[in-house]
Structure formats: structure tokens, C-alpha cells
């Protein structure tokens, strides 16, 4: 259960970073902590994918989509499987990023009596310390991560939708 939730959160963070979502004044980890308190974890990557599908690359848009789904009590996605395969970047977490995510998920996110609109003092201090540590990641791991993003190659997919998109791109060139 925990590993599955972490996987959904990883997917969400990768999509948000890869597509350069406008986070306003938030840090990704702050949004993730907030969202995991309100919404089922498996909805998060679906909400981000839905925002990409709608061309709304802002964190507030993801939150609006998730709120609508929460009111309905179910996911109501407009995109299909082929679209989600097309947009999925071939990126991964570094070991340090993965450890920090596990730390947040097990320590900060598992606290009882968490008010979704305010962060208690202890959590805020933990978050501040961890965010500072995230900023101190050495440049070699960042460059390694960025190079993997720049070498994105989608999977070979021979579905009808993919072939139409591929044909459209070939016509433009």
C-alpha cells in the first residue's frame, strides 16, 4: 500500500516537473503533502494527466480537477490510455530524491489530526529543513536527471491514435 502510494506520488512529481507546471508560490512537496491529505493518492497522477490533456499546466488547475472528482466521488477522466502513454516521460527519481519522498510520506504525511488548511509548527519546521536539503542536491545528480529528461523517447505504440499523431507530425515537417 505504501509503495503503491509512493509510486503514484513519484509519477505526479515527475509529470509536474517535466511539463513545468506553474506552481504559483508553492514547492512541489508542499502541494503533494496538501493533496495527499485531501485526495486518494491514485488520483494525483490522473489529475495531472487530465490537466495536461486540457492544456491547463497550473497546480491550481490540478486542484480544481481533483475537487470536481472529489465532489462526484469518482474519477472522470477525458483522456485515454494512448494519451497517457504518449505524455509519460521516461524519467526517474534519483536515490536522494526517493529517500526524501519516503521521509515526507512516512513522517510528515502520516501525522494524525492534520488540518488540511494549516500545517502545525513541527511539520512546518520539518518541511523547511527538508526543502533546504533538497536545494543542496549536488549538480551532477541534477545534470544526470536533466539529461534523462532531454533524451525522452516514447514507447513504440502502434495504436490508431498514435499513428494519426505520428502522421500529423510527418505532414508538418
PyMOL commands that place a pseudoatom at each C-alpha (Angstrom):
pseudoatom trace, name=CA, resn=UNK, resi=1, chain=A, elem=C, hetatm=0, pos=[0.000, 0.000, 0.000]
pseudoatom trace, name=CA, resn=UNK, resi=2, chain=A, elem=C, hetatm=0, pos=[2.740, 2.453, 0.954]
pseudoatom trace, name=CA, resn=UNK, resi=3, chain=A, elem=C, hetatm=0, pos=[4.892, 1.552, -2.064]
pseudoatom trace, name=CA, resn=UNK, resi=4, chain=A, elem=C, hetatm=0, pos=[1.886, 1.915, -4.354]
pseudoatom trace, name=CA, resn=UNK, resi=5, chain=A, elem=C, hetatm=0, pos=[1.097, 5.347, -2.891]
pseudoatom trace, name=CA, resn=UNK, resi=6, chain=A, elem=C, hetatm=0, pos=[4.744, 6.389, -3.235]
pseudoatom trace, name=CA, resn=UNK, resi=7, chain=A, elem=C, hetatm=0, pos=[4.677, 5.289, -6.860]
pseudoatom trace, name=CA, resn=UNK, resi=8, chain=A, elem=C, hetatm=0, pos=[1.606, 7.463, -7.551]
pseudoatom trace, name=CA, resn=UNK, resi=9, chain=A, elem=C, hetatm=0, pos=[3.299, 10.412, -5.850]
pseudoatom trace, name=CA, resn=UNK, resi=10, chain=A, elem=C, hetatm=0, pos=[6.515, 9.840, -7.847]
pseudoatom trace, name=CA, resn=UNK, resi=11, chain=A, elem=C, hetatm=0, pos=[4.517, 9.809, -11.096]
pseudoatom trace, name=CA, resn=UNK, resi=12, chain=A, elem=C, hetatm=0, pos=[2.788, 13.033, -10.082]
pseudoatom trace, name=CA, resn=UNK, resi=13, chain=A, elem=C, hetatm=0, pos=[6.050, 14.820, -9.270]
pseudoatom trace, name=CA, resn=UNK, resi=14, chain=A, elem=C, hetatm=0, pos=[7.719, 13.626, -12.487]
pseudoatom trace, name=CA, resn=UNK, resi=15, chain=A, elem=C, hetatm=0, pos=[4.817, 14.903, -14.615]
pseudoatom trace, name=CA, resn=UNK, resi=16, chain=A, elem=C, hetatm=0, pos=[4.682, 18.258, -12.803]
pseudoatom trace, name=CA, resn=UNK, resi=17, chain=A, elem=C, hetatm=0, pos=[8.428, 18.784, -13.220]
pseudoatom trace, name=CA, resn=UNK, resi=18, chain=A, elem=C, hetatm=0, pos=[8.621, 17.509, -16.804]
pseudoatom trace, name=CA, resn=UNK, resi=19, chain=A, elem=C, hetatm=0, pos=[5.764, 19.691, -18.041]
pseudoatom trace, name=CA, resn=UNK, resi=20, chain=A, elem=C, hetatm=0, pos=[6.903, 22.706, -15.962]
pseudoatom trace, name=CA, resn=UNK, resi=21, chain=A, elem=C, hetatm=0, pos=[3.620, 23.319, -14.188]
pseudoatom trace, name=CA, resn=UNK, resi=22, chain=A, elem=C, hetatm=0, pos=[3.080, 26.786, -12.746]
pseudoatom trace, name=CA, resn=UNK, resi=23, chain=A, elem=C, hetatm=0, pos=[3.181, 26.162, -9.001]
pseudoatom trace, name=CA, resn=UNK, resi=24, chain=A, elem=C, hetatm=0, pos=[2.491, 29.789, -8.070]
pseudoatom trace, name=CA, resn=UNK, resi=25, chain=A, elem=C, hetatm=0, pos=[4.370, 30.264, -4.807]
pseudoatom trace, name=CA, resn=UNK, resi=26, chain=A, elem=C, hetatm=0, pos=[4.317, 26.624, -3.697]
pseudoatom trace, name=CA, resn=UNK, resi=27, chain=A, elem=C, hetatm=0, pos=[7.015, 23.995, -3.740]
pseudoatom trace, name=CA, resn=UNK, resi=28, chain=A, elem=C, hetatm=0, pos=[6.084, 20.647, -5.272]
pseudoatom trace, name=CA, resn=UNK, resi=29, chain=A, elem=C, hetatm=0, pos=[6.433, 18.825, -1.978]
pseudoatom trace, name=CA, resn=UNK, resi=30, chain=A, elem=C, hetatm=0, pos=[4.067, 21.276, -0.241]
pseudoatom trace, name=CA, resn=UNK, resi=31, chain=A, elem=C, hetatm=0, pos=[1.408, 20.614, -2.875]
pseudoatom trace, name=CA, resn=UNK, resi=32, chain=A, elem=C, hetatm=0, pos=[1.900, 16.866, -2.658]
pseudoatom trace, name=CA, resn=UNK, resi=33, chain=A, elem=C, hetatm=0, pos=[1.531, 16.906, 1.130]
pseudoatom trace, name=CA, resn=UNK, resi=34, chain=A, elem=C, hetatm=0, pos=[-1.606, 19.019, 0.853]
pseudoatom trace, name=CA, resn=UNK, resi=35, chain=A, elem=C, hetatm=0, pos=[-3.120, 16.856, -1.910]
pseudoatom trace, name=CA, resn=UNK, resi=36, chain=A, elem=C, hetatm=0, pos=[-2.368, 13.541, -0.205]
pseudoatom trace, name=CA, resn=UNK, resi=37, chain=A, elem=C, hetatm=0, pos=[-4.324, 14.732, 2.826]
pseudoatom trace, name=CA, resn=UNK, resi=38, chain=A, elem=C, hetatm=0, pos=[-7.399, 15.515, 0.741]
pseudoatom trace, name=CA, resn=UNK, resi=39, chain=A, elem=C, hetatm=0, pos=[-7.491, 13.156, -2.253]
pseudoatom trace, name=CA, resn=UNK, resi=40, chain=A, elem=C, hetatm=0, pos=[-6.848, 9.445, -2.826]
pseudoatom trace, name=CA, resn=UNK, resi=41, chain=A, elem=C, hetatm=0, pos=[-3.216, 9.023, -3.847]
pseudoatom trace, name=CA, resn=UNK, resi=42, chain=A, elem=C, hetatm=0, pos=[-4.024, 7.190, -7.077]
pseudoatom trace, name=CA, resn=UNK, resi=43, chain=A, elem=C, hetatm=0, pos=[-5.991, 10.230, -8.270]
pseudoatom trace, name=CA, resn=UNK, resi=44, chain=A, elem=C, hetatm=0, pos=[-2.952, 12.540, -8.235]
pseudoatom trace, name=CA, resn=UNK, resi=45, chain=A, elem=C, hetatm=0, pos=[-1.184, 11.395, -11.443]
pseudoatom trace, name=CA, resn=UNK, resi=46, chain=A, elem=C, hetatm=0, pos=[-4.582, 11.101, -13.141]
pseudoatom trace, name=CA, resn=UNK, resi=47, chain=A, elem=C, hetatm=0, pos=[-5.424, 14.683, -12.144]
pseudoatom trace, name=CA, resn=UNK, resi=48, chain=A, elem=C, hetatm=0, pos=[-2.098, 15.952, -13.502]
pseudoatom trace, name=CA, resn=UNK, resi=49, chain=A, elem=C, hetatm=0, pos=[-2.612, 13.971, -16.725]
pseudoatom trace, name=CA, resn=UNK, resi=50, chain=A, elem=C, hetatm=0, pos=[-6.120, 15.417, -17.063]
pseudoatom trace, name=CA, resn=UNK, resi=51, chain=A, elem=C, hetatm=0, pos=[-4.716, 18.940, -16.625]
pseudoatom trace, name=CA, resn=UNK, resi=52, chain=A, elem=C, hetatm=0, pos=[-2.126, 18.245, -19.350]
pseudoatom trace, name=CA, resn=UNK, resi=53, chain=A, elem=C, hetatm=0, pos=[-4.878, 16.873, -21.609]
pseudoatom trace, name=CA, resn=UNK, resi=54, chain=A, elem=C, hetatm=0, pos=[-6.893, 20.054, -21.071]
pseudoatom trace, name=CA, resn=UNK, resi=55, chain=A, elem=C, hetatm=0, pos=[-3.816, 22.235, -21.650]
pseudoatom trace, name=CA, resn=UNK, resi=56, chain=A, elem=C, hetatm=0, pos=[-4.023, 23.668, -18.132]
pseudoatom trace, name=CA, resn=UNK, resi=57, chain=A, elem=C, hetatm=0, pos=[-0.460, 23.446, -16.836]
pseudoatom trace, name=CA, resn=UNK, resi=58, chain=A, elem=C, hetatm=0, pos=[-1.029, 25.016, -13.425]
pseudoatom trace, name=CA, resn=UNK, resi=59, chain=A, elem=C, hetatm=0, pos=[-1.165, 23.430, -9.987]
pseudoatom trace, name=CA, resn=UNK, resi=60, chain=A, elem=C, hetatm=0, pos=[-4.428, 25.254, -9.286]
pseudoatom trace, name=CA, resn=UNK, resi=61, chain=A, elem=C, hetatm=0, pos=[-5.950, 23.537, -12.337]
pseudoatom trace, name=CA, resn=UNK, resi=62, chain=A, elem=C, hetatm=0, pos=[-4.966, 20.126, -10.996]
pseudoatom trace, name=CA, resn=UNK, resi=63, chain=A, elem=C, hetatm=0, pos=[-6.551, 21.041, -7.685]
pseudoatom trace, name=CA, resn=UNK, resi=64, chain=A, elem=C, hetatm=0, pos=[-9.764, 22.173, -9.418]
pseudoatom trace, name=CA, resn=UNK, resi=65, chain=A, elem=C, hetatm=0, pos=[-9.927, 18.893, -11.343]
pseudoatom trace, name=CA, resn=UNK, resi=66, chain=A, elem=C, hetatm=0, pos=[-9.341, 16.870, -8.174]
pseudoatom trace, name=CA, resn=UNK, resi=67, chain=A, elem=C, hetatm=0, pos=[-12.016, 18.889, -6.317]
pseudoatom trace, name=CA, resn=UNK, resi=68, chain=A, elem=C, hetatm=0, pos=[-14.573, 18.148, -9.041]
pseudoatom trace, name=CA, resn=UNK, resi=69, chain=A, elem=C, hetatm=0, pos=[-13.743, 14.450, -8.841]
pseudoatom trace, name=CA, resn=UNK, resi=70, chain=A, elem=C, hetatm=0, pos=[-13.996, 14.572, -5.050]
pseudoatom trace, name=CA, resn=UNK, resi=71, chain=A, elem=C, hetatm=0, pos=[-17.475, 16.121, -5.236]
pseudoatom trace, name=CA, resn=UNK, resi=72, chain=A, elem=C, hetatm=0, pos=[-18.558, 13.435, -7.731]
pseudoatom trace, name=CA, resn=UNK, resi=73, chain=A, elem=C, hetatm=0, pos=[-16.890, 10.740, -5.668]
pseudoatom trace, name=CA, resn=UNK, resi=74, chain=A, elem=C, hetatm=0, pos=[-15.125, 9.269, -8.692]
pseudoatom trace, name=CA, resn=UNK, resi=75, chain=A, elem=C, hetatm=0, pos=[-12.512, 9.972, -11.342]
pseudoatom trace, name=CA, resn=UNK, resi=76, chain=A, elem=C, hetatm=0, pos=[-13.970, 11.386, -14.546]
pseudoatom trace, name=CA, resn=UNK, resi=77, chain=A, elem=C, hetatm=0, pos=[-11.029, 11.489, -16.955]
pseudoatom trace, name=CA, resn=UNK, resi=78, chain=A, elem=C, hetatm=0, pos=[-11.328, 12.771, -20.525]
pseudoatom trace, name=CA, resn=UNK, resi=79, chain=A, elem=C, hetatm=0, pos=[-8.090, 11.260, -21.830]
pseudoatom trace, name=CA, resn=UNK, resi=80, chain=A, elem=C, hetatm=0, pos=[-7.498, 7.687, -22.939]
pseudoatom trace, name=CA, resn=UNK, resi=81, chain=A, elem=C, hetatm=0, pos=[-4.715, 5.187, -22.331]
pseudoatom trace, name=CA, resn=UNK, resi=82, chain=A, elem=C, hetatm=0, pos=[-2.861, 6.126, -25.528]
pseudoatom trace, name=CA, resn=UNK, resi=83, chain=A, elem=C, hetatm=0, pos=[-2.669, 9.760, -24.443]
pseudoatom trace, name=CA, resn=UNK, resi=84, chain=A, elem=C, hetatm=0, pos=[-1.304, 8.868, -21.028]
pseudoatom trace, name=CA, resn=UNK, resi=85, chain=A, elem=C, hetatm=0, pos=[1.353, 6.670, -22.703]
pseudoatom trace, name=CA, resn=UNK, resi=86, chain=A, elem=C, hetatm=0, pos=[2.299, 9.457, -25.130]
pseudoatom trace, name=CA, resn=UNK, resi=87, chain=A, elem=C, hetatm=0, pos=[2.865, 12.092, -22.469]
pseudoatom trace, name=CA, resn=UNK, resi=88, chain=A, elem=C, hetatm=0, pos=[4.597, 9.894, -19.901]
pseudoatom trace, name=CA, resn=UNK, resi=89, chain=A, elem=C, hetatm=0, pos=[8.240, 10.986, -19.666]
pseudoatom trace, name=CA, resn=UNK, resi=90, chain=A, elem=C, hetatm=0, pos=[10.943, 8.371, -19.312]
pseudoatom trace, name=CA, resn=UNK, resi=91, chain=A, elem=C, hetatm=0, pos=[12.264, 9.911, -16.112]
pseudoatom trace, name=CA, resn=UNK, resi=92, chain=A, elem=C, hetatm=0, pos=[13.128, 8.530, -12.727]
pseudoatom trace, name=CA, resn=UNK, resi=93, chain=A, elem=C, hetatm=0, pos=[13.940, 9.703, -9.228]
pseudoatom trace, name=CA, resn=UNK, resi=94, chain=A, elem=C, hetatm=0, pos=[17.495, 9.877, -8.004]
pseudoatom trace, name=CA, resn=UNK, resi=95, chain=A, elem=C, hetatm=0, pos=[18.235, 7.878, -4.868]
pseudoatom trace, name=CA, resn=UNK, resi=96, chain=A, elem=C, hetatm=0, pos=[18.329, 11.056, -2.765]
pseudoatom trace, name=CA, resn=UNK, resi=97, chain=A, elem=C, hetatm=0, pos=[15.005, 12.327, -4.142]
pseudoatom trace, name=CA, resn=UNK, resi=98, chain=A, elem=C, hetatm=0, pos=[13.458, 8.946, -3.457]
pseudoatom trace, name=CA, resn=UNK, resi=99, chain=A, elem=C, hetatm=0, pos=[14.716, 8.930, 0.143]
pseudoatom trace, name=CA, resn=UNK, resi=100, chain=A, elem=C, hetatm=0, pos=[13.359, 12.450, 0.733]
pseudoatom trace, name=CA, resn=UNK, resi=101, chain=A, elem=C, hetatm=0, pos=[9.988, 11.443, -0.676]
pseudoatom trace, name=CA, resn=UNK, resi=102, chain=A, elem=C, hetatm=0, pos=[9.871, 8.389, 1.587]
pseudoatom trace, name=CA, resn=UNK, resi=103, chain=A, elem=C, hetatm=0, pos=[10.788, 10.625, 4.534]
pseudoatom trace, name=CA, resn=UNK, resi=104, chain=A, elem=C, hetatm=0, pos=[7.922, 13.026, 3.813]
pseudoatom trace, name=CA, resn=UNK, resi=105, chain=A, elem=C, hetatm=0, pos=[5.452, 10.277, 3.218]
pseudoatom trace, name=CA, resn=UNK, resi=106, chain=A, elem=C, hetatm=0, pos=[6.273, 8.283, 6.352]
pseudoatom trace, name=CA, resn=UNK, resi=107, chain=A, elem=C, hetatm=0, pos=[6.974, 11.147, 8.802]
pseudoatom trace, name=CA, resn=UNK, resi=108, chain=A, elem=C, hetatm=0, pos=[5.159, 14.303, 7.753]
pseudoatom trace, name=CA, resn=UNK, resi=109, chain=A, elem=C, hetatm=0, pos=[2.234, 12.811, 5.875]
pseudoatom trace, name=CA, resn=UNK, resi=110, chain=A, elem=C, hetatm=0, pos=[1.344, 10.130, 8.431]
pseudoatom trace, name=CA, resn=UNK, resi=111, chain=A, elem=C, hetatm=0, pos=[0.718, 12.511, 11.337]
pseudoatom trace, name=CA, resn=UNK, resi=112, chain=A, elem=C, hetatm=0, pos=[-2.708, 12.284, 12.936]
pseudoatom trace, name=CA, resn=UNK, resi=113, chain=A, elem=C, hetatm=0, pos=[-5.101, 15.242, 13.336]
pseudoatom trace, name=CA, resn=UNK, resi=114, chain=A, elem=C, hetatm=0, pos=[-3.628, 17.148, 10.418]
pseudoatom trace, name=CA, resn=UNK, resi=115, chain=A, elem=C, hetatm=0, pos=[-5.665, 20.203, 9.477]
pseudoatom trace, name=CA, resn=UNK, resi=116, chain=A, elem=C, hetatm=0, pos=[-5.629, 20.409, 5.674]
pseudoatom trace, name=CA, resn=UNK, resi=117, chain=A, elem=C, hetatm=0, pos=[-5.573, 24.181, 5.660]
pseudoatom trace, name=CA, resn=UNK, resi=118, chain=A, elem=C, hetatm=0, pos=[-2.805, 24.741, 8.191]
pseudoatom trace, name=CA, resn=UNK, resi=119, chain=A, elem=C, hetatm=0, pos=[0.435, 22.967, 8.915]
pseudoatom trace, name=CA, resn=UNK, resi=120, chain=A, elem=C, hetatm=0, pos=[1.330, 22.603, 12.555]
pseudoatom trace, name=CA, resn=UNK, resi=121, chain=A, elem=C, hetatm=0, pos=[4.592, 24.107, 13.781]
pseudoatom trace, name=CA, resn=UNK, resi=122, chain=A, elem=C, hetatm=0, pos=[6.514, 20.838, 13.975]
pseudoatom trace, name=CA, resn=UNK, resi=123, chain=A, elem=C, hetatm=0, pos=[5.567, 19.793, 10.428]
pseudoatom trace, name=CA, resn=UNK, resi=124, chain=A, elem=C, hetatm=0, pos=[6.408, 23.245, 9.138]
pseudoatom trace, name=CA, resn=UNK, resi=125, chain=A, elem=C, hetatm=0, pos=[9.893, 23.053, 10.660]
pseudoatom trace, name=CA, resn=UNK, resi=126, chain=A, elem=C, hetatm=0, pos=[10.432, 19.563, 9.238]
pseudoatom trace, name=CA, resn=UNK, resi=127, chain=A, elem=C, hetatm=0, pos=[9.270, 20.753, 5.843]
pseudoatom trace, name=CA, resn=UNK, resi=128, chain=A, elem=C, hetatm=0, pos=[11.567, 23.781, 5.943]
pseudoatom trace, name=CA, resn=UNK, resi=129, chain=A, elem=C, hetatm=0, pos=[14.593, 21.641, 6.886]
pseudoatom trace, name=CA, resn=UNK, resi=130, chain=A, elem=C, hetatm=0, pos=[13.879, 19.066, 4.187]
pseudoatom trace, name=CA, resn=UNK, resi=131, chain=A, elem=C, hetatm=0, pos=[13.246, 21.661, 1.467]
pseudoatom trace, name=CA, resn=UNK, resi=132, chain=A, elem=C, hetatm=0, pos=[16.594, 23.297, 2.251]
pseudoatom trace, name=CA, resn=UNK, resi=133, chain=A, elem=C, hetatm=0, pos=[18.265, 19.887, 1.933]
pseudoatom trace, name=CA, resn=UNK, resi=134, chain=A, elem=C, hetatm=0, pos=[16.534, 19.337, -1.405]
pseudoatom trace, name=CA, resn=UNK, resi=135, chain=A, elem=C, hetatm=0, pos=[18.017, 22.608, -2.651]
pseudoatom trace, name=CA, resn=UNK, resi=136, chain=A, elem=C, hetatm=0, pos=[21.514, 21.405, -1.743]
pseudoatom trace, name=CA, resn=UNK, resi=137, chain=A, elem=C, hetatm=0, pos=[21.446, 18.424, -4.128]
pseudoatom trace, name=CA, resn=UNK, resi=138, chain=A, elem=C, hetatm=0, pos=[24.756, 18.274, -5.959]
pseudoatom trace, name=CA, resn=UNK, resi=139, chain=A, elem=C, hetatm=0, pos=[24.769, 19.498, -9.563]
pseudoatom trace, name=CA, resn=UNK, resi=140, chain=A, elem=C, hetatm=0, pos=[25.958, 16.188, -11.013]
pseudoatom trace, name=CA, resn=UNK, resi=141, chain=A, elem=C, hetatm=0, pos=[22.771, 14.397, -9.921]
pseudoatom trace, name=CA, resn=UNK, resi=142, chain=A, elem=C, hetatm=0, pos=[20.673, 17.260, -11.306]
pseudoatom trace, name=CA, resn=UNK, resi=143, chain=A, elem=C, hetatm=0, pos=[22.517, 17.173, -14.634]
pseudoatom trace, name=CA, resn=UNK, resi=144, chain=A, elem=C, hetatm=0, pos=[22.133, 13.392, -14.765]
pseudoatom trace, name=CA, resn=UNK, resi=145, chain=A, elem=C, hetatm=0, pos=[18.403, 13.738, -14.110]
pseudoatom trace, name=CA, resn=UNK, resi=146, chain=A, elem=C, hetatm=0, pos=[18.029, 16.510, -16.714]
pseudoatom trace, name=CA, resn=UNK, resi=147, chain=A, elem=C, hetatm=0, pos=[19.924, 14.521, -19.333]
pseudoatom trace, name=CA, resn=UNK, resi=148, chain=A, elem=C, hetatm=0, pos=[17.484, 11.647, -18.871]
pseudoatom trace, name=CA, resn=UNK, resi=149, chain=A, elem=C, hetatm=0, pos=[14.610, 14.095, -19.393]
pseudoatom trace, name=CA, resn=UNK, resi=150, chain=A, elem=C, hetatm=0, pos=[16.207, 15.511, -22.547]
pseudoatom trace, name=CA, resn=UNK, resi=151, chain=A, elem=C, hetatm=0, pos=[16.573, 12.021, -24.005]
pseudoatom trace, name=CA, resn=UNK, resi=152, chain=A, elem=C, hetatm=0, pos=[12.857, 11.253, -23.710]
pseudoatom trace, name=CA, resn=UNK, resi=153, chain=A, elem=C, hetatm=0, pos=[11.727, 8.710, -26.283]
pseudoatom trace, name=CA, resn=UNK, resi=154, chain=A, elem=C, hetatm=0, pos=[8.135, 7.488, -26.138]
pseudoatom trace, name=CA, resn=UNK, resi=155, chain=A, elem=C, hetatm=0, pos=[7.447, 3.778, -26.358]
pseudoatom trace, name=CA, resn=UNK, resi=156, chain=A, elem=C, hetatm=0, pos=[6.744, 2.402, -29.799]
pseudoatom trace, name=CA, resn=UNK, resi=157, chain=A, elem=C, hetatm=0, pos=[2.976, 2.326, -29.893]
pseudoatom trace, name=CA, resn=UNK, resi=158, chain=A, elem=C, hetatm=0, pos=[1.140, 1.202, -32.978]
pseudoatom trace, name=CA, resn=UNK, resi=159, chain=A, elem=C, hetatm=0, pos=[-2.364, 2.140, -31.913]
pseudoatom trace, name=CA, resn=UNK, resi=160, chain=A, elem=C, hetatm=0, pos=[-4.570, 4.052, -34.304]
pseudoatom trace, name=CA, resn=UNK, resi=161, chain=A, elem=C, hetatm=0, pos=[-4.367, 7.256, -32.255]
pseudoatom trace, name=CA, resn=UNK, resi=162, chain=A, elem=C, hetatm=0, pos=[-0.580, 7.137, -32.143]
pseudoatom trace, name=CA, resn=UNK, resi=163, chain=A, elem=C, hetatm=0, pos=[-0.316, 6.526, -35.889]
pseudoatom trace, name=CA, resn=UNK, resi=164, chain=A, elem=C, hetatm=0, pos=[-2.570, 9.525, -36.607]
pseudoatom trace, name=CA, resn=UNK, resi=165, chain=A, elem=C, hetatm=0, pos=[-0.457, 11.773, -34.385]
pseudoatom trace, name=CA, resn=UNK, resi=166, chain=A, elem=C, hetatm=0, pos=[2.725, 10.471, -35.977]
pseudoatom trace, name=CA, resn=UNK, resi=167, chain=A, elem=C, hetatm=0, pos=[1.285, 11.107, -39.450]
pseudoatom trace, name=CA, resn=UNK, resi=168, chain=A, elem=C, hetatm=0, pos=[0.275, 14.627, -38.477]
pseudoatom trace, name=CA, resn=UNK, resi=169, chain=A, elem=C, hetatm=0, pos=[3.797, 15.401, -37.301]
pseudoatom trace, name=CA, resn=UNK, resi=170, chain=A, elem=C, hetatm=0, pos=[5.280, 13.952, -40.500]
pseudoatom trace, name=CA, resn=UNK, resi=171, chain=A, elem=C, hetatm=0, pos=[2.995, 16.171, -42.623]
pseudoatom trace, name=CA, resn=UNK, resi=172, chain=A, elem=C, hetatm=0, pos=[4.110, 19.319, -40.742]
pseudoatom trace, name=CA, resn=UNK, resi=173, chain=A, elem=C, hetatm=0, pos=[7.789, 18.533, -41.316]
for i in range(1, 173): cmd.bond("trace and resi %d" % i, "trace and resi %d" % (i + 1))
show_as sticks, trace
zoom trace
